[in-house]
Amino acid sequence: MRVLTKCWIALGLLSVLSPLGLLLPARFKAGSAWGEWGADEMAKQVGYVPAGLKRLSEVWNAPMPDYALKSGSGRGLAHLSFAYIVSAIFGVAVIALAVWLLGKFLVKKSE
């Protein structure tokens, strides 16, 4: 099996496992997934919101908040897990396409 094929299999497996960061905290009643805190959750956990986070949270809005479409909000963990997997696959595809296009741009074909 080629190295590239193994890499694609590993990326696919990691994409399928991506909802574990959502499911495990819910299973053990640990709150939200680690590192996915907004300014409001940061204020609850730490007691204040760092100035940089507060400033950037007002500037930047995620294209897909909570990795799901607006129509899927409030549908439960199964739907949100599926949205995580689709989001992971979409992210891998966008990055792979960007790297491929960058490679085509930077590497010139030898004649």
FIKOLZA-1660 file (N, C-alpha, C; in steps of 0.1 Angstrom, whole numbers, plus 5000, padded with zeros to 4 digits):
% residues 111
   i   px   py   pz ch aa at
   1 5009 4988 5000  A  M  N
   1 5000 5000 5000  A  M CA
   1 5009 5012 5000  A  M  C
   2 5005 5022 4992  A  R  N
   2 5013 5034 4990  A  R CA
   2 5012 5043 5003  A  R  C
   3 5022 5052 5005  A  V  N
   3 5021 5061 5016  A  V CA
   3 5010 5070 5015  A  V  C
   4 5007 5075 5003  A  L  N
   4 4996 5085 5001  A  L CA
   4 4983 5078 5005  A  L  C
   5 4981 5066 5001  A  T  N
   5 4969 5059 5004  A  T CA
   5 4967 5057 5019  A  T  C
   6 4978 5054 5026  A  K  N
   6 4978 5053 5041  A  K CA
   6 4974 5066 5047  A  K  C
   7 4979 5077 5042  A  C  N
   7 4976 5090 5047  A  C CA
   7 4961 5094 5045  A  C  C
   8 4955 5090 5034  A  W  N
   8 4941 5093 5031  A  W CA
   8 4933 5084 5041  A  W  C
   9 4937 5072 5043  A  I  N
   9 4929 5063 5052  A  I CA
   9 4930 5069 5066  A  I  C
  10 4942 5074 5071  A  A  N
  10 4943 5080 5084  A  A CA
  10 4935 5092 5085  A  A  C
  11 4935 5101 5075  A  L  N
  11 4926 5113 5076  A  L CA
  11 4912 5109 5076  A  L  C
  12 4908 5099 5069  A  G  N
  12 4894 5095 5069  A  G CA
  12 4890 5090 5083  A  G  C
  13 4899 5082 5089  A  L  N
  13 4896 5076 5102  A  L CA
  13 4896 5088 5113  A  L  C
  14 4905 5097 5112  A  L  N
  14 4904 5109 5121  A  L CA
  14 4892 5117 5119  A  L  C
  15 4887 5118 5107  A  S  N
  15 4875 5125 5104  A  S CA
  15 4863 5119 5111  A  S  C
  16 4862 5105 5110  A  V  N
  16 4851 5098 5116  A  V CA
  16 4852 5098 5131  A  V  C
  17 4864 5099 5137  A  L  N
  17 4866 5100 5151  A  L CA
  17 4864 5114 5157  A  L  C
  18 4863 5124 5148  A  S  N
  18 4862 5138 5153  A  S CA
  18 4851 5141 5163  A  S  C
  19 4840 5134 5163  A  P  N
  19 4829 5137 5173  A  P CA
  19 4833 5132 5187  A  P  C
  20 4844 5125 5189  A  L  N
  20 4847 5121 5202  A  L CA
  20 4849 5133 5211  A  L  C
  21 4855 5143 5206  A  G  N
  21 4857 5155 5214  A  G CA
  21 4844 5162 5219  A  G  C
  22 4833 5158 5212  A  L  N
  22 4820 5163 5216  A  L CA
  22 4812 5153 5225  A  L  C
  23 4814 5140 5221  A  L  N
  23 4806 5129 5228  A  L CA
  23 4812 5126 5242  A  L  C
  24 4825 5126 5243  A  L  N
  24 4831 5122 5256  A  L CA
  24 4828 5132 5267  A  L  C
  25 4830 5145 5265  A  P  N
  25 4826 5155 5276  A  P CA
  25 4811 5153 5279  A  P  C
  26 4803 5151 5269  A  A  N
  26 4788 5149 5272  A  A CA
  26 4786 5137 5280  A  A  C
  27 4793 5126 5277  A  R  N
  27 4791 5113 5284  A  R CA
  27 4796 5114 5299  A  R  C
  28 4807 5121 5301  A  F  N
  28 4812 5123 5315  A  F CA
  28 4807 5136 5322  A  F  C
  29 4798 5143 5316  A  K  N
  29 4792 5155 5321  A  K CA
  29 4804 5165 5325  A  K  C
  30 4813 5167 5315  A  A  N
  30 4824 5175 5318  A  A CA
  30 4823 5189 5312  A  A  C
  31 4811 5193 5307  A  G  N
  31 4809 5206 5301  A  G CA
  31 4812 5205 5286  A  G  C
  32 4816 5216 5281  A  S  N
  32 4819 5216 5266  A  S CA
  32 4832 5211 5263  A  S  C
  33 4834 5208 5250  A  A  N
  33 4847 5202 5246  A  A CA
  33 4859 5212 5249  A  A  C
  34 4870 5206 5252  A  W  N
  34 4882 5214 5256  A  W CA
  34 4886 5223 5244  A  W  C
  35 4888 5235 5247  A  G  N
  35 4893 5245 5238  A  G CA
  35 4883 5251 5228  A  G  C
  36 4870 5247 5230  A  E  N
  36 4860 5253 5221  A  E CA
  36 4851 5263 5229  A  E  C
  37 4858 5270 5237  A  W  N
  37 4850 5280 5246  A  W CA
  37 4849 5293 5239  A  W  C
  38 4838 5299 5240  A  G  N
  38 4836 5313 5236  A  G CA
  38 4839 5322 5247  A  G  C
  39 4837 5335 5245  A  A  N
  39 4841 5345 5255  A  A CA
  39 4832 5343 5267  A  A  C
  40 4819 5339 5265  A  D  N
  40 4810 5337 5277  A  D CA
  40 4814 5325 5285  A  D  C
  41 4818 5314 5279  A  E  N
  41 4823 5302 5287  A  E CA
  41 4836 5305 5294  A  E  C
  42 4845 5313 5287  A  M  N
  42 4858 5316 5293  A  M CA
  42 4856 5325 5306  A  M  C
  43 4846 5334 5305  A  A  N
  43 4843 5342 5317  A  A CA
  43 4838 5333 5329  A  A  C
  44 4830 5323 5326  A  K  N
  44 4825 5314 5336  A  K CA
  44 4837 5305 5342  A  K  C
  45 4846 5301 5334  A  Q  N
  45 4856 5292 5338  A  Q CA
  45 4868 5299 5345  A  Q  C
  46 4872 5310 5340  A  V  N
  46 4884 5317 5345  A  V CA
  46 4880 5329 5354  A  V  C
  47 4868 5335 5351  A  G  N
  47 4864 5346 5359  A  G CA
  47 4866 5360 5351  A  G  C
  48 4872 5359 5340  A  Y  N
  48 4874 5371 5332  A  Y CA
  48 4876 5367 5317  A  Y  C
  49 4875 5376 5308  A  V  N
  49 4878 5373 5294  A  V CA
  49 4890 5381 5290  A  V  C
  50 4901 5374 5285  A  P  N
  50 4913 5381 5281  A  P CA
  50 4909 5392 5270  A  P  C
  51 4916 5403 5271  A  A  N
  51 4913 5414 5262  A  A CA
  51 4914 5410 5247  A  A  C
  52 4924 5402 5244  A  G  N
  52 4926 5398 5230  A  G CA
  52 4914 5389 5225  A  G  C
  53 4910 5380 5234  A  L  N
  53 4898 5371 5230  A  L CA
  53 4886 5380 5229  A  L  C
  54 4884 5389 5238  A  K  N
  54 4872 5398 5237  A  K CA
  54 4872 5406 5224  A  K  C
  55 4883 5411 5220  A  R  N
  55 4884 5419 5208  A  R CA
  55 4882 5411 5196  A  R  C
  56 4888 5399 5195  A  L  N
  56 4887 5391 5183  A  L CA
  56 4873 5384 5183  A  L  C
  57 4867 5381 5194  A  S  N
  57 4854 5375 5193  A  S CA
  57 4843 5384 5187  A  S  C
  58 4846 5397 5188  A  E  N
  58 4837 5406 5182  A  E CA
  58 4839 5408 5168  A  E  C
  59 4851 5405 5163  A  V  N
  59 4855 5407 5149  A  V CA
  59 4852 5395 5141  A  V  C
  60 4855 5383 5146  A  W  N
  60 4855 5371 5138  A  W CA
  60 4843 5363 5142  A  W  C
  61 4835 5358 5132  A  N  N
  61 4824 5349 5134  A  N CA
  61 4827 5337 5125  A  N  C
  62 4826 5325 5131  A  A  N
  62 4828 5313 5124  A  A CA
  62 4818 5311 5113  A  A  C
  63 4823 5306 5101  A  P  N
  63 4813 5303 5090  A  P CA
  63 4803 5292 5094  A  P  C
  64 4807 5283 5102  A  M  N
  64 4798 5272 5106  A  M CA
  64 4799 5271 5122  A  M  C
  65 4792 5280 5129  A  P  N
  65 4793 5278 5144  A  P CA
  65 4789 5265 5149  A  P  C
  66 4797 5259 5158  A  D  N
  66 4794 5246 5163  A  D CA
  66 4795 5235 5153  A  D  C
  67 4802 5238 5142  A  Y  N
  67 4804 5228 5131  A  Y CA
  67 4791 5223 5125  A  Y  C
  68 4780 5230 5126  A  A  N
  68 4767 5226 5121  A  A CA
  68 4760 5237 5114  A  A  C
  69 4751 5234 5105  A  L  N
  69 4743 5243 5098  A  L CA
  69 4733 5249 5108  A  L  C
  70 4728 5261 5105  A  K  N
  70 4718 5267 5114  A  K CA
  70 4705 5259 5115  A  K  C
  71 4702 5251 5104  A  S  N
  71 4690 5243 5105  A  S CA
  71 4691 5231 5114  A  S  C
  72 4704 5228 5118  A  G  N
  72 4706 5216 5126  A  G CA
  72 4707 5219 5141  A  G  C
  73 4706 5232 5145  A  S  N
  73 4708 5235 5159  A  S CA
  73 4697 5229 5168  A  S  C
  74 4700 5223 5179  A  G  N
  74 4690 5218 5188  A  G CA
  74 4685 5204 5184  A  G  C
  75 4692 5197 5176  A  R  N
  75 4687 5184 5171  A  R CA
  75 4693 5172 5179  A  R  C
  76 4703 5175 5188  A  G  N
  76 4708 5164 5196  A  G CA
  76 4723 5160 5191  A  G  C
  77 4729 5152 5199  A  L  N
  77 4742 5148 5197  A  L CA
  77 4745 5140 5185  A  L  C
  78 4735 5131 5181  A  A  N
  78 4737 5123 5169  A  A CA
  78 4738 5132 5156  A  A  C
  79 4729 5142 5155  A  H  N
  79 4730 5151 5144  A  H CA
  79 4742 5160 5144  A  H  C
  80 4746 5164 5156  A  L  N
  80 4758 5173 5157  A  L CA
  80 4771 5164 5154  A  L  C
  81 4771 5152 5158  A  S  N
  81 4782 5143 5155  A  S CA
  81 4784 5141 5140  A  S  C
  82 4773 5139 5133  A  F  N
  82 4773 5138 5119  A  F CA
  82 4778 5151 5112  A  F  C
  83 4774 5163 5118  A  A  N
  83 4779 5176 5113  A  A CA
  83 4794 5177 5115  A  A  C
  84 4799 5172 5127  A  Y  N
  84 4813 5172 5129  A  Y CA
  84 4821 5164 5118  A  Y  C
  85 4816 5153 5115  A  I  N
  85 4822 5144 5105  A  I CA
  85 4822 5151 5091  A  I  C
  86 4811 5157 5087  A  V  N
  86 4810 5164 5075  A  V CA
  86 4819 5176 5075  A  V  C
  87 4820 5183 5086  A  S  N
  87 4828 5194 5087  A  S CA
  87 4843 5190 5085  A  S  C
  88 4847 5179 5092  A  A  N
  88 4860 5174 5091  A  A CA
  88 4864 5170 5077  A  A  C
  89 4855 5163 5070  A  I  N
  89 4857 5159 5056  A  I CA
  89 4859 5171 5047  A  I  C
  90 4850 5181 5049  A  F  N
  90 4850 5193 5041  A  F CA
  90 4863 5201 5043  A  F  C
  91 4868 5202 5056  A  G  N
  91 4880 5208 5059  A  G CA
  91 4892 5201 5053  A  G  C
  92 4893 5188 5053  A  V  N
  92 4903 5180 5047  A  V CA
  92 4903 5183 5032  A  V  C
  93 4892 5183 5026  A  A  N
  93 4891 5185 5011  A  A CA
  93 4895 5199 5007  A  A  C
  94 4892 5209 5015  A  V  N
  94 4896 5223 5012  A  V CA
  94 4911 5224 5013  A  V  C
  95 4917 5218 5024  A  I  N
  95 4931 5219 5026  A  I CA
  95 4939 5211 5015  A  I  C
  96 4934 5199 5012  A  A  N
  96 4940 5191 5001  A  A CA
  96 4939 5199 4988  A  A  C
  97 4928 5205 4985  A  L  N
  97 4927 5213 4972  A  L CA
  97 4937 5225 4972  A  L  C
  98 4937 5232 4983  A  A  N
  98 4947 5243 4984  A  A CA
  98 4961 5239 4982  A  A  C
  99 4965 5228 4989  A  V  N
  99 4979 5223 4987  A  V CA
  99 4981 5218 4973  A  V  C
 100 4972 5212 4967  A  W  N
 100 4973 5207 4953  A  W CA
 100 4975 5219 4943  A  W  C
 101 4966 5229 4945  A  L  N
 101 4967 5241 4937  A  L CA
 101 4980 5249 4939  A  L  C
 102 4985 5250 4951  A  L  N
 102 4997 5256 4954  A  L CA
 102 5009 5248 4948  A  L  C
 103 5008 5235 4948  A  G  N
 103 5018 5227 4942  A  G CA
 103 5018 5229 4927  A  G  C
 104 5007 5229 4921  A  K  N
 104 5006 5232 4906  A  K CA
 104 5012 5245 4903  A  K  C
 105 5009 5255 4911  A  F  N
 105 5014 5269 4909  A  F CA
 105 5029 5270 4910  A  F  C
 106 5035 5263 4921  A  L  N
 106 5049 5265 4924  A  L CA
 106 5058 5256 4916  A  L  C
 107 5053 5244 4912  A  V  N
 107 5062 5234 4905  A  V CA
 107 5058 5235 4890  A  V  C
 108 5068 5238 4882  A  K  N
 108 5066 5239 4868  A  K CA
 108 5070 5225 4862  A  K  C
 109 5062 5222 4852  A  K  N
 109 5064 5209 4845  A  K CA
 109 5077 5210 4837  A  K  C
 110 5085 5200 4838  A  S  N
 110 5097 5200 4829  A  S CA
 110 5094 5194 4815  A  S  C
 111 5100 5200 4806  A  E  N
 111 5096 5197 4792  A  E CA
 111 5106 5186 4786  A  E  C
% end
